């Protein structure tokens, strides 16, 4: 169960501090993670996290809640708390979608679910690969293909 008690607490003063990355993009120290966040609660959690000063939202398609995460972001933007450019949104390519033909559709699905035009960071979820289309967590042993540098390079080609 997702614990929402933290929503009533003020964000620490360092939450609003940013570091500049090599790309000259400000990046918050603290992120609002959405792993295991229940879909019916994560919209409010993300909205209140942004309202309290969080600017890094971490999500992934495999979490099954990106539509609700996007609703929290959209509410904060609509109410003028932030602009989209004030946020750093990270999502992850699921390791069952690493076949080169699957990457662009998976990214588009994430963007559509979040209701965003772009992500600030898109990662491969874990450093190993699964058979194409595997969505189970944890994955069945027979679906684990392990790490292959050629597959990794082809994913991002």
C-alpha positions in Angstrom: 0.0 0.0 0.0 1.3 3.5 -0.9 1.9 5.6 2.2 0.4 9.1 1.7 1.3 10.4 5.2 4.3 12.2 3.9 2.0 14.5 1.8 1.3 16.5 4.9 4.9 17.2 5.7 6.7 20.2 4.3 9.5 19.5 1.9 13.0 19.9 3.3 14.6 23.2 2.4 17.1 21.5 0.1 14.4 20.1 -2.1 14.2 23.2 -4.2 18.0 23.3 -4.7 19.1 22.3 -8.2 22.3 21.1 -9.7 23.2 21.9 -13.3 23.9 18.9 -15.4 26.3 18.9 -18.3 23.4 19.8 -20.7 22.9 22.9 -18.6 19.6 21.6 -17.4 18.7 22.2 -13.7 18.1 19.0 -11.8 16.5 18.6 -8.4 18.3 16.6 -5.7 15.1 14.8 -4.6 12.8 12.8 -6.8 9.2 11.7 -6.4 9.3 8.0 -7.1 6.1 6.3 -8.3 7.1 2.6 -8.0 4.4 0.6 -6.2 2.2 3.7 -6.0 -1.5 2.7 -6.4 -3.1 4.3 -9.4 -6.0 5.8 -7.4 -3.5 7.6 -5.1 -0.6 8.5 -7.2 -2.3 11.4 -9.0 -2.7 13.2 -5.6 0.8 12.1 -4.5 2.5 13.6 -7.6 0.4 16.8 -7.4 1.2 17.4 -3.8 4.9 16.5 -4.3 5.1 19.1 -7.0 3.2 21.6 -4.8 5.6 21.1 -2.0 8.7 21.6 -4.2 9.6 18.3 -5.8 10.7 18.8 -9.4 12.0 15.3 -10.4 9.3 12.8 -11.1 10.5 9.2 -11.6 8.2 6.7 -13.3 8.2 3.7 -15.6 5.7 2.0 -17.9 6.0 -1.3 -16.0 4.7 0.4 -12.9 1.3 0.6 -14.6 0.4 4.1 -13.3 1.9 6.6 -15.8 -1.6 7.8 -16.8 -2.3 8.7 -13.2 1.2 10.2 -12.8 0.6 12.4 -15.8 -2.7 13.5 -14.3 -0.9 14.8 -11.3 1.6 16.6 -13.4 -1.1 18.1 -15.6 -3.0 19.3 -12.6 0.0 21.1 -11.2 0.7 22.7 -14.6 -2.9 23.7 -15.1 -3.0 25.4 -11.7 0.1 27.3 -12.5 2.3 25.7 -9.7 4.9 24.9 -12.3 5.5 24.9 -16.0 6.4 21.6 -17.7 9.9 23.0 -18.2 10.3 23.3 -14.5 10.1 19.6 -14.1 12.5 16.8 -14.8 10.6 13.7 -15.8 12.3 10.3 -16.0 10.8 7.2 -17.4 12.2 3.8 -18.3 12.1 1.4 -21.2 10.9 -1.9 -20.0 13.5 -4.6 -20.6 11.0 -6.7 -22.5 10.7 -3.9 -25.0 14.4 -3.5 -25.9 14.1 -5.0 -29.4 14.9 -2.0 -31.7 11.4 -2.1 -33.3 9.8 -1.8 -29.9 11.7 1.2 -28.6 9.9 4.1 -30.4 6.4 2.6 -29.8 7.2 2.1 -26.1 8.4 5.7 -25.8 5.3 7.0 -27.5 3.1 4.9 -25.3 4.9 6.4 -22.2 4.5 10.0 -23.6 0.8 9.4 -24.4 0.2 7.9 -20.9 1.9 10.8 -19.2 0.3 13.3 -21.5 3.7 14.9 -22.2 5.5 15.9 -25.3 8.9 14.9 -24.1 10.9 13.2 -21.3 14.0 14.6 -19.7 15.6 11.2 -19.3 14.6 7.8 -20.8 16.5 4.8 -19.4 16.6 1.1 -20.0 15.0 -0.2 -16.8 17.5 -2.8 -15.7 20.9 -3.8 -17.1 19.8 -7.1 -18.6 17.3 -8.1 -21.2 14.2 -10.3 -21.4 12.6 -12.1 -24.3 10.6 -9.8 -26.4 7.3 -8.8 -24.8 7.9 -10.2 -21.3 5.9 -8.1 -18.8 6.1 -10.2 -15.6 7.8 -8.9 -12.5 9.8 -10.7 -11.4 10.4 -12.3 -14.9 10.4 -16.0 -15.3 13.9 -17.4 -15.4 13.4 -18.8 -18.9 12.6 -15.3 -20.2 15.9 -13.8 -18.9 18.3 -13.3 -21.8 21.0 -11.6 -19.7 23.2 -8.7 -20.8 24.5 -8.6 -24.4 26.4 -5.5 -25.5 25.2 -6.0 -29.1 21.6 -6.0 -28.0 22.2 -2.9 -25.8 23.8 -1.0 -28.7 21.0 -2.0 -31.1 18.4 -0.8 -28.7 19.8 2.8 -28.8 20.9 2.7 -32.5 
